[in-house]
Amino acid sequence: MGDTADDNLERLMAKIEVEQGLLFLKGILPQCMDLQNLMAKLMRNFYTSLCREGFTESQALEIIKTHATGLNANLNGEF
């Protein structure tokens, strides 16, 4: 009987953890959406800048796929 009680307690705890996780995600969803919009704008700006500098659209797209916004290298002091 002890094993059943332990199993029930584990399931209950897992359910509580999932519910708490979902509540947390619901709370930060607006910030996540804002961040995604900002990242999209940064990536579009980087793509446009690459094309203006002479890269083909295909080359610029490949660079974006690899480096996303282009900020990572600059933020780490790598140029």
C-alpha positions as CSV (number, residue, x, y, z in Angstrom):
1,M,0.0,0.0,0.0
2,G,2.9,2.3,0.6
3,D,4.0,2.1,-3.0
4,T,0.6,3.2,-4.2
5,A,0.7,6.2,-1.9
6,D,4.2,7.1,-3.1
7,D,3.1,6.8,-6.7
8,N,0.0,9.0,-6.1
9,L,2.2,11.6,-4.3
10,E,4.7,11.6,-7.2
11,R,1.9,12.0,-9.7
12,L,0.4,14.9,-7.7
13,M,3.8,16.6,-7.3
14,A,4.4,16.2,-11.1
15,K,1.0,17.7,-11.8
16,I,1.6,20.7,-9.5
17,E,5.0,21.3,-11.1
18,V,3.4,21.3,-14.6
19,E,0.7,23.7,-13.5
20,Q,3.2,26.0,-11.9
21,G,5.3,25.9,-15.1
22,L,2.3,26.8,-17.2
23,L,1.4,29.7,-15.0
24,F,5.0,31.0,-15.2
25,L,5.0,30.7,-19.0
26,K,1.6,32.5,-19.2
27,G,3.1,35.3,-17.2
28,I,6.1,35.8,-19.4
29,L,4.3,35.2,-22.7
30,P,4.0,38.9,-23.5
31,Q,7.7,39.5,-22.9
32,C,8.6,36.5,-25.1
33,M,6.4,37.9,-27.9
34,D,8.0,41.3,-27.6
35,L,11.4,39.7,-27.7
36,Q,10.5,37.6,-30.8
37,N,9.3,40.8,-32.6
38,L,12.5,42.6,-31.7
39,M,14.7,39.7,-32.9
40,A,12.8,39.6,-36.2
41,K,13.4,43.3,-36.7
42,L,17.1,42.9,-35.9
43,M,17.4,40.0,-38.3
44,R,15.6,41.9,-41.1
45,N,17.9,44.9,-40.5
46,F,21.0,42.7,-40.6
47,Y,19.8,41.0,-43.8
48,T,19.0,44.4,-45.5
49,S,22.4,45.7,-44.4
50,L,24.2,42.7,-45.9
51,C,22.4,43.1,-49.2
52,R,23.3,46.8,-49.3
53,E,26.9,45.9,-48.7
54,G,26.9,43.7,-51.8
55,F,26.0,40.3,-50.6
56,T,23.4,38.5,-52.7
57,E,20.0,37.8,-51.2
58,S,21.0,34.1,-51.0
59,Q,24.3,34.9,-49.3
60,A,22.7,37.2,-46.9
61,L,20.1,34.6,-46.0
62,E,22.8,32.0,-45.3
63,I,24.6,34.5,-43.1
64,I,21.4,35.2,-41.2
65,K,20.8,31.4,-40.8
66,T,24.2,31.1,-39.3
67,H,24.6,34.2,-37.2
68,A,20.9,35.3,-36.6
69,T,21.1,39.0,-35.7
70,G,24.8,39.4,-36.1
71,L,25.0,40.7,-32.5
72,N,26.6,37.6,-30.9
73,A,30.0,38.1,-32.4
74,N,30.0,41.8,-31.5
75,L,28.8,41.3,-28.0
76,N,31.6,38.8,-27.4
77,G,34.2,41.2,-28.7
78,E,34.8,39.1,-31.8
79,F,34.9,41.0,-35.1
